[in-house]
Amino acid sequence: MEKFSRAEIMKMVAVSAVAVAIFALVVEADLCGVSTQGLAKCMPAVKGSNPPKPTLDCCNELKKANFTCLCGLKETPEIKILGIDVKLAQQLPKKCNLSSVHC
């Protein structure tokens, strides 16, 4: 049986943790009051250099969101892995005519 160094084991644990976190985001789950499928409706509006306006479906999903909870996710590695631009994400409530959010 192959032996792994402590650093190699830590890397494997970290990669596994990220994989589990991404899987949790992909599988239908509730995240801060909104289903992950609901949040997926907003993905085009929070990625890229010239994203489209959020759709009505996206805005309707955001009405259910706990923004304090969502703000707590802005520094997580999953956000970067998913390619979400935090600044664009923070603009969504205003673009959807919802109350302003300050994270």
N, C-alpha and C positions, 0 to 999 in steps of 0.2 A: 504494500500500500504506500502511496506517495505521501510524503510529509510536506506540509505547507508552513511557511514562516508566519509569524504573527501579523505582519503587514499584509501578506497575501490573504489571510483569513479576514482581516478587517476590510479589505477591498471587496471581497466576496460578500460580506455582510452588508456593506454599504450599497453595492449594486443590487442585492436582493431587496433591500429596504426600498430603494427607489422603484424597482420593478413592481413591488407590492403596492406602493402608493399610486403609481400610474394605473395599475389594474383597478384599484379602488375608484379612481376617477372615471375609468372607462365603463366599468360595470354600473348598472343602474343603482344609484345610491343617492342619498340625500346629503347635500353639501351646503351648509349654511342656509337651510330652508328651501333650497332649489335642487331638483334632480340634476344629476350630471348630464342627462340628455337635454334638460332645459338649458343648462349653462352652455352646452355645445352650440345652441342656437345663436349665441353671442360671439363665438370664436372668430368668425370673419371680421368682426368689428374691432377686435383687439390684437390683430396681428398685421404685420407688414408696415410699409412706409406710407401707404395711401389706402387705408381700409375703408370699406363702405360704411354707410350709416347703419346703426343697429336696426334690425328688422322689428316689426310689430311683435312677432313671436318672442324675440329676445327681450324686448321691453316688458312684455307681459310676464315673462319668467322672473325678471328682476324685481317686479312688484312683490314677489314672495320672499325675496332674499333678506337675510340678516346681514346688513352691510358691515357691522362691527366684526362679525365672524369672517366675512370675505376679506376685510382689510387685514386681518390676522394672517392671511395666506400669502400676502404679497411678497414676503421674503423667503418663501419656501422654495426648495430646489425644483419641485414639480412645475411651478409657474414658469421657470426659465426653460425647463425641458420641453414643455408644451409650446414654447415660443410666444407666450403671452406678454405683450407690452403693458406693464403695470400702469404707465401714464395713460394709455388709451383706455384701459379697464376702468380707471378712476373717473374718466370722462363719461362713461356710459350712463350713469344716473341722470346727469344733466341733459345728455342727448336724448334720453327717453322721457324728459320732462318729469323726473322724479326729484325728490328732495336731494340737495347737494350732500355729498359724502366727503368728509375730510379724514383721511387715514393718517 
